[in-house]
Amino acid sequence: MVDILSPAKRGMEYGLSLGVDQVEVCAVNLSQFRVEVRNAHVTGSDILEVGGAGVRIYIGHSLGIASTTRLKELKGAVEKAYHLAKGAPADPYFKSLPGPSEYGGVRGLYSRKLAALTFEELTERFMEGIEAASPESGFTVSGNLVRAVGESAVVNSLGVEALVRETAISGNISSKIEKNGDMGLGGEPIMGRSLEEFDPVRAGGKAAETARSHLGAKKVTTGTMAVILDFRTARNSLGGVLDLGANGLNVALGTSFLSDSIGARIAPSDLSVIDDPHTPGGLSSCPFDDEGAPSTRVEIVEKGILKSFITDSYSAGRLGIPNTGHASRSSLTSKPVPSLTNIHVAPGNWKLEELISGTQRGVLLENSRLGPQGVSTNVSSMVDRGLYIEKGEVVHPVKNTMIGTTVFDLLANIDAITKETLKEGGSVSPALRISKIRVAGGL
Amino acid sequence: MEDLMDRACRVVEHFALEKGDFLDVRFFLGEATTVNIRNGDAEHVSNESNVGAALRALIGGAWGFSTSKSFEEKDLLVAMETAVGAARAVRKHIGEKGTVPDKYVYKGTAPLKVKIDPREIPLEDKIKVAVELEKNIRKDERIKVSQASLTDIVQREIIVNSLGTEVDVSNCYVRVGGNATAREGTLIQNVSDSVGTSRGWETVEEVDPAELGARVGSRAVALLSASSPPSGRMNLIMDPTLVGVFIHEAFGHAAEADGILSNMSVLRGKIGKQVGVSGISVVDDPTIEGLRGSYPYDSEGTKTRRRVIVKDGILREYFQSLETAAKMGVEPNGAGRAMDFNFKPIPRMGNTFIEGGNLSFEELCQEVKEGAYLVKSYGGYVNPAIGQFYFSAQEGYLIKDGKVGPLTQNVSMSGLTLEVLSNIIGTGKEVKMAFPGTCGKAGQSAPVTGGGPHLAVAHVVVGGR
């Protein structure tokens, strides 16, 4: 285990010694195994350490950020952040970095068994999944796998001192089948924090099954029809839409389409969504956020009514509401912004097969995402994987098909939610149906 | 920093290699400064130091990779041992042996080619430009978020391999741009524009920040009264920014040789075959001075050259790294690019464009008759394995009876790689390298440019409502 907390604290203290108002240092060290497979054979095997440190320094309301890939050069990064903060214009909305807190525990973030897996063992197991993705001739299989073991730390001059040790495994297996001049493509993710969740044989088998089911893709005729979002598509789409609309920073800036909607109906009464950063073993679970504020469970939508926004220290300060501990930084040089962690969408009363059988004309989206481009309220998405439904039955996969709607209609037109849910990576989601949506086809 | 080259040579020479084995060491020294002004306040002023060494080993046909943040020789040797160990660990799973061509050895130095080094520019000057740009976006009260961003990146790669390649190459990327989000009631529209080059601070000096800001702001406001975007299969004219993204996504990615070799591209086996209308040619040229996707040597040390991907509708060439070139028995063409030291080089594009044709804009409108004229790209993505791509326009205009009509909001489109170049119905005259973008592939980003003339394409699926 690499000690990242001590250098982070030394960096923070050095920053303070320069006479600044607030200092934050975050540090990350991850040991990674990566395996790359093409044409069912290993084409890349990587063993490396990634990470570094990021520094935020505030002088009054002026912020300087610097990062380095070398922890040994943290002092230099602190000096750079200091000089940038001295020259940067002020942000009058900045209130303060978070103060110290007690953190609760979150189970399942570190797996001793996963951490103990050797590179050879990891590769052997992954290759079993690759084999499963090619059950007969005619399949082409690719895949990527990353196992990470390491630590993340945040310290700041107000007394925050947070350290988490984590394991994670992520990747995917893609399987392509070619038959009589036709082709079908399937892909299945691998994600989790424990050895038990690492099941490449299941993923490979599912990828091959999906590939087979996508042979015979056809173009469809443009029209307004129902669209069913499978479990992953529902999770990805609702997560994406709410991450924009319920995001405290967007609300503060006036670009959230839900900014005036707290207490208002934004979806039918059977839609309820919470965000839970304490989900055991969740890929986005952590007792604290990327600023070291305690992460909290937030009820975002309850029975179709918008209940809460997610915030970080900056947006909470601007809006004058509590910090929900949802700060997330995309890199060590980034300023954190609020972001959802593990969404849990409440189940409904339908079966997935009932959604299909009750659809006269529609498209079932698989493992996809419907969402707006940037902060625009328009949704215009390509169907990456979809099955065309006619008279209650799946008739063929689709190709060259687009979906156009708005974020408002996407939420408002949900007319059925399944009782089955998919628990994956810490999130929980049923499948759902949107009653009418514009589908543009290539015919 | 001359000794880094010697040090890398000593690391490579330290290992006894069998025939066909290969090692390389790539030192990466990157520094980036970003100034981001939002709504008159400093959202973000940052500096990023990205320094480390990437080490690859091809042993017995298996590849291994590791990194070292330290440039000490003993640490580099440990990292190379790790890479060799990783290669040995997977030898039984490699199938066809990995290989590199042994007859292409490159030696050269390409120092930073800038008039004004952005690292020499005081922070206050950078802030001044961003503040001026941002202020001019925010001239209408319906602009809720105005954002100006200025980034300069200087990167140096020192590449040594066991075949004798010794290259020291520096690149500079400067980008200045604005982003506006306008709102009226519940309607929110967002537009952006930027200038990006591989030149120095002179890039910024040639931009009028007030004009760029005002243009971005007024476009966002105009979209608040634009009509809903169209939906269905229709004929389109794309402006040069969209053509750049279109050809990058629709065709460029599918022509990357790693996808071809792994049978994950619909262009596999199509060299020498007709893939588009006879008048269409697609070129990628990283040697054009100053464009955002320009670079003299790639991350494997291969000298870059112009690549003619499609000539008169015939597929001619793929994007090659050392390994893909060896496997296909062709010359490497300098497409092996890596984002930084944490990643291995993979085949990538540089500056991709469609060559000019012979029609005026008015003649293109006449060709289309009924459809849409789409303007300014948001970006896109592609699935090369099934040849389906997506790209997105910030705004557009309806075309009625061969004439450009009213403004419409942002919309996205999709198409099929093997159909699109055959559906081109008209090519404009003037080529503009109009889209300075960032391409993402396998978790790595790379600066690129896309462009071309105005282009008329039939039967594109447009996803409006």
Interface residues (C-beta under 8 A of the other chain):
Chain A: R34 V35 R38 N39 A40 H41 V42 T43 G44 S45 D46 I47 L48 E49 V50 S62 L63 G64 I65 A66 S67 T68 T69 R70 E73 G76 A77 K80 A81 H83 L84 A85 G87 A88 P89 A90 D91 P92 Y93 F119 E120 T123 M127 T140 S142 N144 S174 K176 M183 L185 A217 T222 L253 G254 T255 F257 S331 L332 T333 S334 K335 Q373 G374 V375 S376 T377 N378 S380 S381 M382 V383 D384 K399 N400 T401 M402 I403 G404 T405 T406 F408 R438 A440 G441 G442 L443
Chain B: A32 T34 I37 R38 N39 D41 A42 E43 H44 V45 S46 N47 E48 S49 N50 V51 G52 A62 W63 G64 F65 S66 T67 K69 S70 T82 A83 G85 A86 A87 A89 V90 H93 I94 G95 E96 G98 L123 E124 I127 V131 K144 V145 T181 R183 T186 L187 I188 Q189 N190 P229 S231 G232 R233 D258 L261 S262 N263 M264 F341 N342 K344 Y378 N383 A385 I386 Q388 Y390 S392 Q409 N410 V411 S412 M413 S414 G415 L416 A442 H459 V461 V462 G463 G464 R465
